[in-house]
Amino acid sequence: MPPVCHRLPHQAALQQRELSDSAVRLSALPDPRHRRGMRHTFASVLLTAACAVLAGARSYLAIGQWARHAPQDTLARLGFHARGPLGVRRPASPSTLRRVLVLVCPGGLADLLGHDPASTPTIAVDGKSARGSRTAATPATHLLSAVTAASRVVSQLRVPDKTNEISAFTALLAPFDLAGTVVTADALHTQREHAKWLVEVKKAHYLLVVKGNQPKLHAAIKALPWKDVTARRYDRERGHGRRETRSVRTLTVTGLGLDFPHVVQAVKILRHRTDLKTGKVTRQTVYAIRPGRSGVSRRCTT
């Protein structure tokens, strides 16, 4: 059975975020462990994992190895107690670290440590499955995250098993003031209810990708008079083993019968990607929609 996620009340989370000490903030998160047999504080285990990841650990085994080789003064700062006649501090075992990290709710952690989205121009919503979280009895943990253009996590929510990201979209963003913010998402979240909620309830803007899961909308956007759009924007980037050139065209669609809540503009993005290793060139066309001139940045149009 997957762990129960404990999310803090929004006001309590905001008050905890204002504290500079991460250990104090983590102490507000409910400990999912049984009290019997606990040797280490909840905050010390979480801080150990965080430090190990910052040092380059990419697996539970690597986190345990980092903890085992940590010096005594580091373990003291992490909150591990001195024990025995020699006063030796011992970190949590690899099995304890793994068990706690699997149990802890990512949404609760993000409530305490996430970035405040106030005055953030753009937020991207995306879902990923957590590496190493799959077990013989349970599927991999799937997380839905809200991230700023500067790659700072605002919040994170575990998507319940046997559901999908659509049901978690509003729950992820509901606690935050998004007035004037552009929320970007992939085609899965190009839902009429999401668009209406963002514009009418949160007073935000959206930039939503349109693909085949919305066949009528996709066909209508594809059939727009894109050849008549002479103004284009070009972007060029190099990284992740490839070179990419993007051509972006924008078209006002009011009065053109595009049936989607609050839509004012459609965007056509033509990508040319060159694999720097193989030299292979691929071409991709992506369509998106947005409710007017919302000041979408270059990163959000990709």
Salt bridges, closest charged atoms under 4 A:
ASP31 OD2 - ARG33 NH2 2.83
ASP111 OD1 - ARG7 NH2 2.91
ASP126 OD2 - LYS128 NZ 3.83
GLU165 OE2 - HIS142 NE2 2.78
GLU165 OE1 - HIS189 NE2 3.05
GLU200 OE2 - HIS262 NE2 2.80
ASP235 OD1 - ARG233 NE 3.59
GLU237 OE2 - ARG246 NH2 3.32
GLU244 OE1 - ARG242 NE 3.72
GLU244 OE2 - ARG246 NH1 2.81
GLU244 OE1 - ARG273 NE 2.51
ASP259 OD1 - ARG192 NH1 3.43
